[in-house]
Amino acid sequence: MMRSTHLSDRLGADVHFKLELFQKTGSFKVRGALTRMLALTEAERAKGVVTVSAGNHAQAVAWAAREVGTKATVVMYASSVRSKVEATRAYGGEVIQTAADLLEVARDLEVQRGLVMVHPFDDPAVIAGAGTVGEEILDDVPDPAVVLVGVGGGGVVSGLAVALRARRPETRIVGVEPEGAAAMRLSLDRGTPQRLEKVETIADGLAAPWAGALTFAHVRDLGVEIVTVSDAAIADAMWLILERCKVVAEPAASAGLAALLAGAVTVPRGARVVCVLTGGNVDRERLKLLA
């Protein structure tokens, strides 16, 4: 956890960052991945696992699988960030890149190879693992008025919501989506989990094209607010974090601060705010494009 004096002064709030980018594999995803791997039976570990990911979950599952002595097959987009693909392979994962629907390809591999599916967000163990972020936030900052976090499929915001509602129910929980990948916002508006026909955002970690049934239920039933921000706001927040806090957060991790800076979320003056910097896996080529 770190506090930013500059951003606190600028926003008129008490701004803290939860630095999940310093986790093993560079993001919060390792929490849910390891929790899920530890729940495997011996028979399941012998089979191996399969998952889908834009990158951070891929690395986390590959590392966690290696730690518990099983094999991971990861289906990733053909356009996935090169450094995330290479890191996944370095952790021992078999990477299959495709332009087709990731989940359909993974489901086929699940059947063909007899693998165990590890969903990137819509899984109770994955959500529970992500919820430990909320536990640690409250251990370090026991009275946050607002906690903000980027939303892709909704795993981390779901886990956060469970932890925060149990220990400090009055805290506002705000999930932030890119305007071009707002599946959870659409789901809340329509009342059921929705799938997007098109996803377009610089925040690849928030580019899940659908909201999960479990994560949607968590967001709806636990009173999570969902707001959207532009890619430009996300990029501005990312560079501000780099310049003023000396931390390299990826675009997806910068969404919470982007919502504050863009006015998508307003907080009372002096309110204690925590933004979860969910990951730092951005390579130099992507940074050049965002400059």
C-alpha positions in Angstrom: 0.0 0.0 0.0 1.2 3.5 -0.8 -0.2 7.0 -0.4 0.2 9.7 -3.0 0.6 13.2 -1.6 0.4 14.7 -5.1 -2.8 13.0 -6.1 -4.3 13.6 -2.6 -3.7 17.3 -3.0 -4.9 17.4 -6.6 -8.2 15.5 -5.9 -8.8 16.8 -2.4 -9.0 13.3 -1.0 -6.7 10.9 0.8 -5.5 8.7 -2.1 -3.9 5.3 -1.6 -2.9 2.6 -4.0 -3.0 -1.1 -3.4 0.1 -2.3 -5.4 -0.9 -5.7 -6.8 1.6 -5.2 -9.6 4.3 -6.3 -7.2 2.7 -9.8 -6.9 4.4 -12.8 -8.4 3.6 -12.8 -12.1 2.9 -9.0 -11.9 -0.8 -8.9 -11.1 -3.5 -9.8 -8.6 -4.5 -12.8 -10.8 -2.0 -15.0 -9.0 -4.3 -15.0 -5.9 -7.3 -16.6 -7.6 -5.1 -18.9 -9.7 -3.2 -20.3 -6.8 -6.4 -20.7 -4.7 -8.0 -22.7 -7.6 -4.9 -24.8 -8.1 -4.8 -25.7 -4.4 -8.4 -26.9 -4.7 -7.5 -29.5 -7.4 -7.7 -33.1 -6.4 -4.8 -35.4 -7.1 -6.6 -36.9 -10.0 -7.3 -33.4 -11.5 -3.6 -32.4 -11.0 -2.6 -35.5 -13.0 -4.8 -34.4 -15.9 -3.7 -30.8 -16.1 -5.7 -27.6 -16.5 -6.8 -25.3 -19.4 -7.8 -21.7 -19.2 -8.3 -18.6 -21.4 -6.7 -15.2 -20.9 -5.6 -11.9 -22.4 -2.4 -12.3 -20.4 -2.4 -11.8 -16.7 -4.5 -14.8 -15.8 -2.4 -16.8 -18.2 0.8 -16.1 -16.4 -0.8 -16.6 -13.0 -2.2 -20.0 -14.0 1.0 -21.2 -15.6 3.0 -20.2 -12.5 0.5 -21.6 -10.0 0.2 -24.9 -12.0 3.9 -25.3 -11.8 3.9 -24.6 -8.1 1.4 -27.4 -7.4 2.9 -29.9 -9.9 0.5 -29.8 -12.7 0.5 -28.6 -16.4 -1.3 -25.6 -17.8 -2.6 -25.1 -21.3 -3.5 -21.5 -22.0 -5.6 -20.2 -24.9 -4.7 -16.6 -25.7 -5.7 -14.1 -28.4 -3.5 -14.0 -31.5 -3.1 -10.3 -30.7 -2.1 -10.8 -27.0 0.7 -8.6 -25.7 4.0 -10.4 -26.7 5.6 -10.0 -23.3 2.6 -11.7 -21.6 2.7 -14.6 -24.0 6.5 -15.0 -23.5 6.1 -14.8 -19.7 3.4 -17.4 -19.7 5.6 -19.8 -21.6 8.5 -19.0 -19.3 6.4 -20.1 -16.3 5.8 -23.4 -18.0 2.5 -22.9 -19.7 1.6 -24.2 -23.1 0.2 -21.3 -25.1 -2.2 -21.7 -27.9 -2.9 -18.4 -29.7 -6.0 -18.0 -31.8 -8.3 -15.5 -33.6 -11.3 -17.7 -32.7 -13.5 -17.5 -29.6 -11.1 -18.3 -26.7 -13.6 -20.1 -24.6 -14.8 -22.3 -27.4 -11.2 -23.4 -28.2 -10.6 -24.0 -24.5 -13.8 -26.1 -24.2 -12.7 -28.2 -27.1 -9.3 -28.8 -25.5 -10.9 -29.6 -22.2 -12.8 -32.5 -23.9 -10.1 -33.6 -26.3 -7.3 -33.8 -23.7 -9.3 -34.4 -20.6 -8.2 -31.2 -18.9 -9.7 -29.3 -16.0 -11.2 -25.9 -16.9 -10.0 -23.0 -14.8 -12.2 -20.0 -15.6 -10.4 -16.7 -15.5 -13.1 -15.0 -13.3 -16.4 -16.9 -13.0 -15.2 -19.5 -10.5 -15.9 -19.5 -6.7 -12.2 -20.3 -5.9 -10.9 -17.6 -8.2 -13.3 -15.0 -6.8 -12.3 -16.1 -3.2 -8.6 -15.7 -4.0 -9.2 -12.3 -5.4 -11.1 -11.3 -2.3 -7.9 -11.5 -0.3 -7.0 -8.1 -1.9 -9.9 -6.6 0.1 -8.8 -8.3 3.3 -5.3 -6.7 3.0 -6.7 -3.3 2.1 -8.7 -3.2 5.3 -5.8 -4.5 7.3 -3.7 -1.5 6.1 -6.4 1.1 5.6 -9.3 0.1 7.9 -11.7 2.9 7.0 -11.7 3.6 3.3 -14.7 5.6 2.1 -14.3 4.4 -1.5 -12.4 1.5 -3.1 -12.0 1.6 -6.9 -10.9 -1.2 -9.2 -11.0 -2.0 -12.9 -13.5 -4.5 -14.1 -13.0 -7.0 -16.9 -14.9 -10.2 -16.2 -15.5 -9.1 -12.6 -13.5 -11.5 -10.6 -11.5 -9.1 -8.5 -14.4 -6.7 -7.9 -16.6 -9.6 -6.8 -14.0 -10.8 -4.3 -13.4 -7.3 -3.0 -17.1 -6.8 -2.5 -17.4 -10.0 -0.4 -14.5 -9.0 1.8 -15.5 -5.3 2.2 -19.2 -6.0 2.8 -18.3 -8.4 5.5 -15.9 -6.1 7.4 -16.9 -2.6 6.4 -20.2 -2.5 4.7 -20.4 1.3 4.4 -17.5 1.5 2.0 -18.5 2.4 -1.5 -17.2 -0.1 -4.0 -16.7 1.2 -7.6 -15.9 -0.9 -10.6 -14.5 0.9 -13.6 -14.8 -0.3 -17.2 -13.5 1.1 -20.5 -16.2 2.5 -22.6 -15.3 0.1 -25.3 -15.5 -3.0 -23.1 -18.4 -2.3 -20.7 -20.0 -5.8 -20.4 -20.8 -5.5 -16.7 -22.4 -2.1 -17.1 -24.5 -3.4 -20.0 -25.4 -6.5 -17.9 -26.6 -4.3 -15.0 -28.6 -2.1 -17.4 -30.4 -5.2 -18.9 -30.7 -7.2 -15.7 -28.8 -10.4 -17.0 -25.2 -11.2 -17.9 -24.5 -9.9 -21.3 -21.9 -10.6 -24.1 -20.5 -7.8 -26.2 -20.4 -8.0 -30.0 -17.3 -5.9 -30.1 -14.5 -5.0 -27.7 -12.1 -2.1 -28.3 -9.9 -0.7 -25.6 -6.2 -0.1 -24.8 -6.8 -1.9 -21.5 -6.4 -5.5 -22.6 -6.7 -6.7 -19.0 -10.3 -5.3 -19.0 -11.3 -6.6 -22.4 -13.4 -9.6 -21.3 -16.3 -9.7 -23.9 -18.8 -11.0 -21.4 -19.8 -10.8 -17.8 -19.9 -14.0 -15.8 -23.0 -15.3 -14.2 -21.3 -15.5 -10.8 -19.6 -12.1 -11.0 -22.7 -10.4 -12.3 -24.6 -11.7 -9.3 -21.9 -10.5 -6.9 -21.9 -7.0 -8.4 -25.7 -6.8 -8.5 -26.4 -8.2 -5.0 -23.5 -6.5 -3.2 -24.2 -3.0 -4.4 -21.2 -2.5 -6.5 -21.3 0.7 -8.6 -20.1 0.4 -12.2 -18.9 3.4 -14.2 -17.2 3.7 -17.5 -14.2 5.8 -18.7 -12.6 6.6 -22.0 -9.3 5.0 -23.2 -7.8 8.5 -23.2 -8.6 8.9 -19.5 -7.1 5.5 -18.8 -3.9 6.5 -20.6 -3.7 9.8 -18.8 -4.0 8.1 -15.5 -1.4 5.5 -16.3 1.2 8.2 -17.2 0.3 10.2 -14.2 0.9 7.2 -11.9 4.3 6.7 -13.7 5.3 10.3 -13.5 4.2 11.2 -10.0 4.2 7.9 -8.1 7.1 6.2 -10.0 5.1 3.0 -10.5 4.6 1.3 -13.9 0.9 0.3 -13.9 -0.6 -1.2 -17.0 -3.7 0.5 -18.5 -6.2 -1.9 -16.9 -4.7 -1.0 -13.5 -5.1 2.7 -14.0 -8.9 2.6 -14.5 -9.7 3.4 -10.9 -7.7 6.6 -10.9 -9.0 7.5 -14.3 -12.5 7.5 -13.0 -11.5 10.0 -10.3 -9.6 12.2 -12.6 -12.3 12.3 -15.2 -15.1 13.0 -12.7 -16.8 9.7 -13.4 -16.7 9.2 -9.6 -16.8 12.0 -7.1 -15.9 11.7 -3.4 -16.3 14.0 -0.4 -13.4 16.3 0.3 -10.8 14.5 2.5 -12.4 11.1 1.9 -10.0 8.2 2.2 -9.8 6.4 -1.2 -8.1 3.3 -2.3 -7.4 2.5 -6.0 -6.3 -1.1 -6.7 -3.4 -1.1 -9.2 -4.2 -4.6 -10.4 -1.2 -5.3 -12.6 2.0 -3.9 -14.2 2.4 -6.2 -17.2 2.9 -3.7 -20.0 5.7 -4.0 -22.4 7.9 -1.3 -24.0 6.1 -1.6 -27.4 2.7 -0.9 -25.9 4.1 2.0 -23.9 5.5 3.5 -27.1 2.0 3.3 -28.7 0.4 4.9 -25.7 2.9 7.8 -25.4 
